[in-house]
């Protein structure tokens, strides 16, 4: 089946390239090292005898943040070295800022076509491949299989959509799964799905979600006050829309209108998942009649009702200002969800839509223990936010349940994330 993939990949890539090139232009930051997409990775130093080279792929910012404990542990092991790749410009920027000293090189993951992948493999020459979460590229895995290089999938997950597709085309995914040496799913729910697809049970070890192995530097009271002023906020409670997708900003604004009409004094902070959507979000806010500010324009010149944090890498500190957090990509038609882990670890009462398939296990546990609530639309979003904002005891209870669950999961995972992979 790999030959069919190779034959079809290039024409599909050519047809889709205008869309992806436009999106990359809007997002920005892709000009630098663009040729690495075609396998022209940086030339690495020669391999050292007795030192294993790991090629670690983390698709974007969330995965980059999650692999910090792994890179820290590997850095202490003189018998391994890591070459780190990512897919997005924001992920690359974060890698340069945080991991340059922990790796032998940083680059962009090559387009998954045979000649591009082969070129990158010839330059990198890894002894082990690690893929994070939903990264399962057929050509990349095939290159490893041809060279008898083990492939380890960490924090592995299968969304409802991916699982349905792989079940429908099971004959076509077997070659890919057969090239994976070991799968470390982030939940037993995901492990069961891998087993159902035919992956050997003996090669599956459920480790829990590595995103729970995180340390978030707390902001001081002075830092919080300063940050609020930069956003155009005073001391009012904040409803945060975290990593929102199209349609969810409108739902949040409508919910905010309801809250204000009910006499709830609060402010709305929106962090779009993709900062390049700022013009679209700004259009929604202009139509609302509320005063607003875009963080990319610097410090707010005056107090505002709504602030849009159209920046990258600030979500963890912005979350610390919020009283209630709505998790994006979860209201229809979206169904995958963004991660609720950071907000839960910070003890924030959570709201999300019915679509949390990428984080099914943790979302289910958060709801079961009373740390989170599901909302179907902007009306339920407003009603739940109003109830939580108006009840200090409920907020405290949900906060405590969040931090307890995050702490329990981290303890249950034990040393997994800090052991050498493989």
The 8 nearest C-alpha neighbors of each residue, nearest first, counted from 0:
[[1, 3, 2, 171, 4, 174, 172, 170],
 [0, 2, 4, 3, 5, 174, 137, 138],
 [3, 1, 5, 4, 0, 6, 7, 113],
 [2, 4, 6, 0, 5, 1, 7, 8],
 [5, 3, 1, 2, 7, 6, 8, 0],
 [6, 4, 2, 8, 3, 7, 1, 112],
 [5, 7, 3, 4, 8, 2, 9, 10],
 [8, 6, 4, 5, 9, 10, 3, 11],
 [7, 9, 5, 11, 4, 6, 10, 12],
 [8, 10, 12, 11, 7, 13, 6, 5],
 [11, 9, 13, 12, 8, 7, 14, 6],
 [12, 10, 14, 8, 9, 13, 15, 7],
 [13, 11, 9, 15, 10, 14, 16, 8],
 [14, 12, 10, 16, 11, 15, 9, 17],
 [13, 15, 11, 12, 16, 10, 17, 18],
 [14, 16, 12, 13, 18, 17, 11, 19],
 [15, 17, 19, 13, 18, 14, 12, 20],
 [18, 16, 20, 19, 15, 21, 14, 13],
 [19, 17, 21, 16, 20, 15, 22, 14],
 [18, 20, 22, 16, 21, 17, 23, 15],
 [19, 21, 23, 17, 22, 18, 16, 24],
 [22, 20, 24, 18, 19, 23, 17, 25],
 [21, 23, 19, 25, 24, 20, 26, 18],
 [24, 22, 20, 26, 21, 25, 27, 19],
 [25, 23, 21, 27, 22, 26, 20, 29],
 [26, 24, 22, 23, 27, 275, 21, 276],
 [25, 27, 23, 275, 24, 22, 28, 274],
 [26, 28, 24, 25, 29, 23, 88, 30],
 [27, 29, 88, 30, 31, 26, 89, 23],
 [28, 30, 31, 27, 88, 33, 23, 24],
 [31, 29, 33, 28, 32, 27, 24, 34],
 [30, 32, 33, 29, 28, 34, 88, 35],
 [33, 31, 34, 35, 30, 29, 107, 106],
 [32, 34, 35, 30, 31, 36, 29, 107],
 [35, 33, 36, 37, 32, 39, 38, 40],
 [34, 36, 39, 40, 38, 37, 33, 32],
 [37, 35, 109, 34, 110, 38, 33, 107],
 [38, 36, 115, 35, 34, 109, 39, 110],
 [37, 39, 119, 115, 35, 118, 109, 40],
 [40, 38, 35, 34, 37, 119, 41, 118],
 [39, 41, 35, 38, 119, 42, 106, 122],
 [42, 40, 43, 39, 106, 104, 35, 122],
 [41, 43, 40, 122, 44, 123, 39, 104],
 [44, 42, 41, 45, 123, 104, 103, 122],
 [43, 45, 46, 42, 103, 47, 104, 123],
 [44, 46, 43, 47, 42, 48, 123, 124],
 [47, 45, 44, 48, 50, 52, 51, 43],
 [46, 48, 50, 49, 45, 51, 44, 52],
 [49, 47, 50, 46, 51, 78, 45, 52],
 [48, 50, 47, 78, 51, 79, 46, 77],
 [51, 49, 78, 79, 47, 48, 52, 80],
 [52, 50, 79, 126, 78, 80, 53, 49],
 [51, 53, 125, 80, 126, 79, 81, 50],
 [54, 52, 81, 127, 125, 128, 126, 55],
 [53, 55, 128, 82, 125, 81, 83, 129],
 [54, 56, 129, 83, 53, 128, 130, 82],
 [55, 57, 84, 130, 85, 83, 58, 129],
 [58, 56, 85, 62, 131, 63, 59, 84],
 [57, 59, 85, 86, 62, 56, 87, 90],
 [60, 58, 90, 87, 62, 61, 57, 63],
 [61, 59, 90, 63, 62, 64, 89, 93],
 [62, 60, 64, 63, 59, 65, 90, 58],
 [61, 63, 65, 57, 64, 60, 59, 66],
 [64, 62, 60, 61, 65, 66, 57, 59],
 [63, 65, 61, 62, 66, 67, 60, 210],
 [64, 66, 62, 210, 63, 67, 61, 209],
 [65, 67, 69, 63, 68, 64, 70, 62],
 [66, 68, 70, 69, 65, 64, 71, 63],
 [69, 67, 71, 70, 66, 417, 72, 416],
 [70, 68, 72, 66, 71, 67, 417, 416],
 [69, 71, 73, 67, 72, 68, 74, 66],
 [70, 72, 68, 74, 69, 73, 67, 75],
 [73, 71, 69, 70, 74, 75, 417, 68],
 [74, 72, 70, 76, 75, 71, 69, 419],
 [73, 75, 71, 72, 76, 101, 70, 77],
 [74, 76, 73, 72, 77, 71, 70, 79],
 [77, 75, 73, 78, 74, 79, 72, 80],
 [76, 78, 79, 75, 74, 50, 80, 73],
 [77, 79, 50, 76, 51, 49, 80, 73],
 [80, 78, 51, 50, 77, 52, 76, 73],
 [79, 81, 52, 53, 51, 102, 103, 50],
 [82, 80, 53, 102, 52, 103, 54, 83],
 [81, 83, 54, 104, 103, 102, 53, 105],
 [84, 82, 55, 105, 56, 54, 81, 104],
 [85, 83, 106, 56, 107, 108, 105, 55],
 [84, 86, 58, 107, 57, 108, 56, 90],
 [85, 87, 58, 108, 107, 59, 90, 88],
 [88, 86, 90, 89, 59, 85, 91, 58],
 [87, 89, 91, 90, 28, 29, 92, 86],
 [90, 88, 92, 91, 87, 93, 60, 59],
 [91, 89, 59, 60, 87, 93, 88, 92],
 [90, 92, 88, 94, 89, 93, 85, 95],
 [91, 93, 89, 95, 94, 90, 88, 96],
 [92, 94, 96, 90, 91, 95, 97, 89],
 [95, 93, 91, 98, 97, 96, 92, 90],
 [94, 96, 92, 99, 93, 97, 98, 91],
 [97, 95, 93, 94, 92, 98, 99, 91],
 [98, 96, 94, 95, 93, 99, 100, 101],
 [97, 99, 101, 94, 100, 95, 96, 102],
 [98, 100, 95, 101, 102, 97, 94, 96],
 [101, 99, 98, 102, 103, 97, 74, 104],
 [102, 100, 98, 99, 74, 70, 103, 71],
 [103, 101, 81, 104, 100, 99, 82, 98],
 [102, 104, 82, 81, 80, 101, 105, 43],
 [103, 105, 82, 102, 83, 106, 43, 99],
 [106, 104, 83, 84, 82, 99, 102, 103],
 [105, 107, 84, 40, 83, 108, 85, 104],
 [106, 108, 84, 85, 86, 35, 36, 109],
 [107, 109, 84, 85, 86, 36, 106, 110],
 [110, 108, 36, 38, 37, 111, 116, 35],
 [109, 111, 36, 112, 37, 115, 108, 116],
 [112, 110, 138, 116, 109, 139, 136, 113],
 [111, 113, 115, 110, 114, 116, 138, 5],
 [112, 114, 116, 115, 117, 138, 111, 5],
 [115, 113, 117, 116, 112, 118, 38, 37],
 [116, 114, 38, 37, 118, 117, 112, 113],
 [115, 117, 119, 113, 118, 114, 112, 111],
 [118, 116, 120, 114, 119, 115, 113, 121],
 [117, 119, 38, 115, 121, 116, 120, 114],
 [120, 118, 38, 116, 122, 121, 117, 40],
 [119, 121, 117, 123, 122, 118, 124, 116],
 [122, 120, 118, 119, 124, 123, 117, 116],
 [123, 121, 119, 120, 124, 42, 118, 40],
 [122, 124, 120, 125, 121, 119, 43, 40],
 [125, 123, 120, 121, 122, 126, 52, 119],
 [126, 124, 52, 53, 127, 123, 54, 128],
 [125, 127, 52, 51, 148, 53, 124, 128],
 [128, 126, 53, 149, 125, 148, 150, 54],
 [127, 129, 150, 54, 53, 55, 151, 149],
 [130, 128, 55, 151, 152, 150, 54, 56],
 [129, 131, 152, 56, 134, 55, 153, 151],
 [132, 130, 153, 57, 134, 152, 154, 133],
 [131, 133, 155, 154, 156, 134, 153, 130],
 [134, 132, 156, 155, 135, 131, 157, 130],
 [135, 133, 130, 132, 131, 136, 58, 56],
 [134, 136, 133, 137, 130, 140, 175, 139],
 [135, 137, 139, 138, 140, 134, 111, 175],
 [138, 136, 140, 175, 139, 141, 135, 1],
 [139, 137, 141, 140, 111, 136, 142, 113],
 [140, 138, 142, 136, 141, 137, 116, 111],
 [139, 141, 143, 137, 138, 142, 178, 136],
 [140, 142, 138, 144, 143, 139, 137, 145],
 [143, 141, 139, 145, 140, 144, 138, 146],
 [142, 144, 148, 140, 146, 141, 145, 147],
 [143, 145, 147, 141, 146, 178, 142, 148],
 [146, 144, 142, 143, 147, 141, 148, 140],
 [145, 147, 143, 144, 148, 142, 141, 149],
 [148, 146, 144, 145, 143, 149, 142, 126],
 [147, 149, 143, 146, 127, 126, 144, 150],
 [150, 148, 127, 180, 128, 147, 151, 143],
 [151, 149, 128, 179, 180, 129, 127, 148],
 [150, 152, 129, 181, 180, 182, 128, 130],
 [153, 151, 130, 182, 155, 129, 131, 183],
 [154, 152, 183, 155, 131, 132, 130, 151],
 [155, 153, 185, 132, 184, 183, 208, 131],
 [156, 154, 132, 184, 153, 185, 152, 183],
 [155, 157, 189, 132, 133, 184, 185, 154],
 [158, 156, 162, 161, 189, 159, 133, 357],
 [157, 159, 357, 161, 356, 160, 162, 156],
 [158, 160, 162, 161, 356, 163, 157, 357],
 [159, 161, 163, 158, 162, 164, 157, 356],
 [162, 160, 164, 158, 163, 159, 157, 165],
 [161, 163, 159, 165, 164, 160, 157, 158],
 [164, 162, 166, 160, 161, 165, 159, 167],
 [163, 165, 167, 161, 166, 162, 168, 160],
 [164, 166, 168, 162, 169, 167, 163, 161],
 [165, 167, 169, 163, 164, 168, 162, 196],
 [168, 166, 164, 165, 169, 163, 170, 162],
 [169, 167, 165, 171, 170, 166, 164, 172],
 [168, 170, 166, 172, 165, 171, 167, 173],
 [169, 171, 168, 172, 173, 174, 167, 0],
 [170, 172, 169, 168, 173, 0, 174, 175],
 [173, 171, 175, 169, 174, 170, 176, 165],
 [172, 174, 176, 175, 171, 170, 177, 169],
 [175, 173, 177, 172, 176, 178, 0, 171],
 [174, 176, 172, 137, 173, 178, 177, 140],
 [177, 175, 173, 178, 179, 174, 172, 198],
 [178, 176, 174, 175, 179, 173, 180, 198],
 [177, 179, 176, 175, 144, 140, 141, 180],
 [180, 178, 150, 176, 177, 181, 151, 140],
 [179, 181, 150, 149, 151, 178, 202, 182],
 [182, 180, 202, 151, 179, 203, 152, 150],
 [181, 183, 152, 203, 151, 184, 202, 153],
 [182, 184, 153, 204, 205, 154, 155, 203],
 [185, 183, 155, 205, 154, 186, 190, 156],
 [184, 186, 207, 208, 154, 155, 206, 205],
 [187, 185, 188, 207, 189, 184, 205, 190],
 [186, 188, 190, 189, 205, 191, 184, 185],
 [187, 189, 186, 191, 190, 192, 360, 359],
 [190, 188, 192, 186, 187, 191, 156, 184],
 [189, 191, 187, 193, 192, 188, 184, 194],
 [192, 190, 194, 188, 189, 193, 187, 195],
 [191, 193, 195, 189, 194, 190, 196, 188],
 [192, 194, 196, 190, 195, 191, 198, 189],
 [193, 195, 198, 191, 197, 192, 196, 200],
 [196, 194, 192, 197, 193, 191, 198, 166],
 [197, 195, 193, 194, 198, 192, 166, 169],
 [196, 198, 194, 195, 199, 193, 173, 176],
 [197, 199, 194, 193, 196, 200, 176, 195],
 [200, 198, 201, 202, 197, 194, 203, 193],
 [199, 201, 203, 202, 194, 198, 204, 193],
 [200, 202, 199, 203, 204, 198, 181, 194],
 [201, 203, 181, 200, 199, 182, 204, 180],
 [204, 202, 182, 200, 201, 183, 181, 205],
 [205, 203, 183, 206, 182, 184, 202, 190],
 [204, 206, 184, 183, 207, 186, 187, 185],
 [207, 205, 185, 183, 204, 412, 184, 415],
 [208, 206, 185, 186, 205, 412, 209, 184],
 [207, 209, 185, 210, 211, 154, 206, 186],
 [210, 208, 211, 212, 154, 416, 65, 207],
 [211, 209, 65, 208, 212, 213, 340, 64],
 [210, 212, 209, 213, 409, 208, 405, 340],
 [213, 211, 210, 209, 409, 214, 416, 68],
 [212, 214, 211, 210, 215, 65, 68, 209],
 [213, 215, 216, 212, 211, 344, 217, 341],
 [214, 216, 217, 213, 315, 345, 341, 316],
 [215, 217, 214, 218, 316, 315, 219, 213],
 [218, 216, 215, 219, 316, 319, 345, 214],
 [217, 219, 222, 223, 220, 216, 316, 319],
 [218, 220, 222, 221, 223, 217, 224, 216],
 [221, 219, 223, 222, 224, 218, 225, 217],
 [220, 222, 224, 219, 223, 225, 218, 226],
 [223, 221, 219, 225, 220, 224, 218, 226],
 [224, 222, 226, 220, 225, 221, 227, 218],
 [225, 223, 221, 227, 222, 226, 220, 228],
 [224, 226, 222, 228, 223, 227, 221, 229],
 [225, 227, 229, 223, 228, 224, 222, 230],
 [228, 226, 232, 230, 224, 229, 225, 223],
 [227, 229, 231, 225, 230, 226, 232, 224],
 [230, 228, 298, 226, 227, 299, 231, 225],
 [229, 231, 227, 228, 232, 299, 306, 226],
 [232, 230, 302, 299, 228, 303, 229, 301],
 [231, 233, 227, 228, 230, 302, 303, 234],
 [232, 234, 235, 227, 228, 231, 302, 224],
 [235, 233, 236, 232, 227, 224, 237, 265],
 [234, 236, 265, 233, 237, 266, 264, 232],
 [237, 235, 265, 322, 266, 234, 238, 321],
 [238, 236, 321, 266, 322, 265, 267, 239],
 [237, 239, 267, 323, 321, 324, 268, 322],
 [240, 238, 324, 268, 241, 269, 321, 325],
 [239, 241, 269, 325, 270, 324, 243, 268],
 [240, 242, 326, 270, 327, 243, 239, 325],
 [243, 241, 272, 271, 327, 270, 240, 326],
 [242, 244, 327, 271, 272, 241, 328, 247],
 [243, 245, 328, 247, 272, 327, 246, 271],
 [246, 244, 247, 248, 243, 249, 328, 280],
 [247, 245, 249, 248, 244, 250, 330, 243],
 [246, 248, 250, 249, 245, 244, 243, 251],
 [247, 249, 251, 250, 246, 252, 243, 245],
 [250, 248, 252, 247, 251, 246, 253, 283],
 [249, 251, 377, 247, 253, 248, 252, 254],
 [250, 252, 254, 248, 249, 253, 255, 247],
 [253, 251, 255, 249, 254, 250, 256, 248],
 [254, 252, 256, 250, 255, 251, 249, 257],
 [253, 255, 381, 251, 257, 377, 252, 256],
 [254, 256, 252, 258, 257, 253, 251, 259],
 [257, 255, 253, 259, 254, 258, 260, 252],
 [258, 256, 260, 254, 255, 259, 261, 381],
 [259, 257, 255, 261, 263, 256, 260, 381],
 [258, 260, 262, 263, 256, 261, 257, 255],
 [259, 261, 257, 262, 258, 256, 263, 255],
 [262, 260, 258, 259, 263, 257, 385, 256],
 [261, 263, 259, 260, 264, 258, 257, 265],
 [264, 262, 259, 258, 261, 265, 385, 260],
 [265, 263, 262, 259, 235, 236, 266, 258],
 [264, 266, 236, 235, 237, 263, 267, 238],
 [265, 267, 237, 304, 305, 238, 236, 235],
 [266, 268, 305, 238, 237, 239, 269, 304],
 [267, 269, 239, 306, 305, 307, 238, 240],
 [270, 268, 240, 307, 239, 308, 271, 306],
 [269, 271, 308, 241, 242, 307, 240, 309],
 [272, 270, 243, 242, 273, 274, 269, 244],
 [271, 273, 242, 243, 244, 274, 270, 241],
 [274, 272, 271, 275, 276, 26, 242, 309],
 [273, 275, 309, 276, 277, 271, 310, 272],
 [274, 276, 26, 277, 273, 25, 278, 309],
 [275, 277, 274, 279, 278, 273, 280, 271],
 [278, 276, 280, 275, 279, 274, 281, 309],
 [279, 277, 281, 280, 276, 282, 275, 283],
 [278, 280, 282, 276, 281, 277, 283, 245],
 [281, 279, 277, 283, 282, 278, 276, 284],
 [282, 280, 278, 284, 283, 279, 277, 285],
 [281, 283, 285, 279, 280, 284, 278, 286],
 [284, 282, 280, 286, 281, 285, 249, 287],
 [283, 285, 287, 281, 286, 282, 280, 289],
 [286, 284, 282, 287, 283, 288, 281, 289],
 [285, 287, 284, 283, 288, 282, 289, 281],
 [288, 286, 284, 285, 289, 283, 252, 253],
 [287, 289, 286, 285, 290, 284, 291, 283],
 [290, 288, 287, 304, 291, 284, 305, 285],
 [289, 291, 303, 304, 305, 288, 292, 284],
 [290, 292, 305, 303, 306, 304, 289, 293],
 [291, 293, 306, 299, 307, 294, 305, 303],
 [294, 292, 307, 295, 296, 306, 308, 309],
 [293, 295, 308, 296, 297, 309, 307, 292],
 [294, 296, 293, 297, 309, 310, 308, 307],
 [297, 295, 294, 293, 298, 299, 292, 309],
 [296, 298, 295, 294, 299, 229, 293, 230],
 [299, 297, 229, 300, 230, 294, 296, 231],
 [298, 300, 231, 229, 301, 230, 292, 297],
 [301, 299, 298, 302, 231, 229, 292, 297],
 [302, 300, 299, 231, 303, 232, 298, 228],
 [301, 303, 231, 232, 299, 304, 300, 233],
 [304, 302, 290, 291, 231, 305, 301, 232],
 [303, 305, 290, 266, 291, 289, 267, 306],
 [306, 304, 291, 267, 303, 268, 266, 290],
 [305, 307, 292, 268, 291, 293, 230, 269],
 [308, 306, 269, 293, 309, 270, 268, 294],
 [307, 309, 270, 294, 310, 269, 293, 306],
 [310, 308, 274, 307, 295, 294, 270, 277],
 [311, 309, 308, 274, 295, 312, 294, 313],
 [310, 312, 313, 309, 89, 274, 314, 308],
 [311, 313, 314, 310, 60, 315, 93, 89],
 [314, 312, 315, 316, 311, 317, 310, 308],
 [313, 315, 317, 316, 318, 312, 270, 241],
 [316, 314, 318, 317, 313, 319, 341, 215],
 [315, 317, 319, 318, 314, 313, 218, 320],
 [318, 316, 314, 319, 315, 320, 313, 321],
 [317, 319, 315, 320, 316, 321, 314, 342],
 [318, 320, 317, 316, 321, 315, 345, 218],
 [321, 319, 318, 317, 223, 322, 237, 316],
 [322, 320, 237, 318, 323, 319, 239, 238],
 [321, 323, 237, 236, 238, 347, 324, 320],
 [324, 322, 238, 348, 321, 347, 349, 239],
 [325, 323, 239, 349, 238, 350, 240, 348],
 [324, 326, 350, 240, 351, 241, 349, 239],
 [327, 325, 351, 241, 337, 350, 324, 339],
 [326, 328, 243, 242, 329, 241, 337, 336],
 [329, 327, 336, 333, 244, 337, 243, 330],
 [328, 330, 354, 352, 336, 327, 334, 333],
 [331, 329, 352, 333, 328, 354, 332, 353],
 [332, 330, 333, 334, 329, 354, 352, 353],
 [331, 333, 330, 334, 329, 354, 328, 246],
 [334, 332, 331, 328, 329, 330, 335, 354],
 [354, 333, 335, 329, 355, 336, 356, 332],
 [334, 336, 356, 355, 357, 354, 333, 329],
 [337, 335, 355, 328, 329, 354, 334, 357],
 [338, 336, 327, 328, 326, 339, 242, 335],
 [337, 339, 340, 358, 336, 326, 341, 357],
 [340, 338, 342, 341, 343, 326, 337, 362],
 [339, 341, 343, 338, 342, 344, 211, 210],
 [342, 340, 344, 343, 339, 345, 315, 338],
 [341, 343, 345, 347, 344, 340, 339, 346],
 [344, 342, 401, 346, 340, 345, 341, 347],
 [343, 345, 341, 402, 346, 405, 342, 340],
 [346, 344, 342, 343, 347, 341, 402, 319],
 [347, 345, 398, 402, 343, 401, 344, 399],
 [346, 348, 398, 342, 343, 345, 323, 349],
 [349, 347, 323, 397, 398, 370, 371, 324],
 [350, 348, 371, 324, 325, 347, 323, 372],
 [349, 351, 325, 372, 371, 373, 324, 326],
 [352, 350, 326, 373, 325, 329, 374, 372],
 [351, 353, 329, 330, 374, 373, 354, 375],
 [352, 354, 329, 355, 373, 375, 330, 351],
 [334, 355, 353, 329, 335, 352, 336, 356],
 [356, 354, 336, 335, 358, 357, 359, 329],
 [355, 357, 335, 359, 158, 358, 354, 159],
 [358, 356, 158, 335, 355, 359, 336, 157],
 [359, 357, 356, 355, 360, 361, 362, 338],
 [358, 360, 356, 362, 355, 361, 357, 363],
 [361, 359, 363, 362, 358, 364, 186, 188],
 [360, 362, 364, 363, 358, 359, 365, 340],
 [363, 361, 365, 359, 364, 360, 358, 366],
 [364, 362, 360, 366, 361, 365, 359, 367],
 [365, 363, 367, 361, 366, 362, 368, 360],
 [364, 366, 370, 362, 371, 363, 368, 367],
 [367, 365, 371, 369, 363, 364, 368, 372],
 [368, 366, 364, 369, 365, 363, 370, 371],
 [367, 369, 365, 366, 370, 364, 400, 371],
 [370, 368, 366, 367, 371, 397, 365, 400],
 [369, 371, 397, 365, 401, 400, 368, 366],
 [372, 370, 349, 366, 365, 369, 350, 348],
 [371, 373, 350, 366, 349, 374, 351, 370],
 [372, 374, 351, 352, 350, 353, 375, 371],
 [375, 373, 352, 379, 380, 376, 351, 372],
 [374, 376, 352, 379, 353, 373, 330, 377],
 [375, 377, 378, 379, 374, 380, 330, 250],
 [376, 378, 380, 250, 254, 379, 381, 253],
 [379, 377, 381, 380, 376, 382, 254, 375],
 [378, 380, 382, 374, 381, 376, 377, 383],
 [379, 381, 377, 378, 383, 374, 382, 384],
 [382, 380, 254, 384, 378, 379, 383, 385],
 [381, 383, 379, 385, 380, 384, 378, 386],
 [384, 382, 386, 380, 385, 381, 379, 387],
 [385, 383, 381, 387, 386, 382, 388, 380],
 [384, 386, 382, 388, 383, 387, 389, 381],
 [385, 387, 383, 389, 384, 388, 390, 382],
 [388, 386, 384, 390, 389, 385, 394, 393],
 [389, 387, 385, 386, 390, 384, 391, 394],
 [388, 390, 386, 387, 385, 391, 263, 384],
 [389, 391, 387, 393, 392, 388, 386, 394],
 [390, 392, 394, 393, 395, 389, 388, 387],
 [393, 391, 395, 394, 390, 396, 397, 387],
 [394, 392, 396, 390, 395, 391, 397, 387],
 [395, 393, 391, 397, 392, 396, 387, 398],
 [394, 396, 398, 392, 393, 397, 399, 391],
 [395, 397, 393, 399, 398, 394, 392, 400],
 [398, 396, 370, 400, 394, 348, 399, 395],
 [397, 399, 346, 395, 401, 347, 396, 348],
 [398, 400, 396, 402, 401, 397, 403, 395],
 [401, 399, 403, 397, 370, 398, 402, 404],
 [402, 400, 343, 346, 398, 370, 404, 399],
 [401, 403, 346, 405, 344, 399, 404, 400],
 [404, 402, 400, 406, 401, 405, 407, 399],
 [405, 403, 407, 401, 406, 402, 400, 408],
 [404, 406, 402, 408, 344, 407, 403, 409],
 [405, 407, 409, 403, 404, 408, 402, 410],
 [406, 408, 404, 410, 409, 405, 403, 411],
 [409, 407, 411, 405, 410, 406, 404, 412],
 [408, 410, 406, 412, 411, 407, 211, 212],
 [411, 409, 413, 407, 412, 408, 406, 414],
 [412, 410, 408, 413, 409, 407, 207, 406],
 [413, 411, 409, 410, 415, 207, 408, 206],
 [412, 414, 410, 411, 415, 409, 416, 417],
 [415, 413, 417, 416, 418, 412, 410, 411],
 [416, 414, 418, 417, 413, 412, 206, 419],
 [417, 415, 418, 414, 69, 209, 68, 212],
 [416, 418, 414, 415, 69, 72, 68, 419],
 [417, 419, 415, 416, 414, 420, 72, 69],
 [418, 420, 73, 421, 417, 72, 69, 416],
 [421, 419, 418, 151, 69, 416, 129, 417],
 [420, 419, 151, 181, 127, 418, 149, 150]]
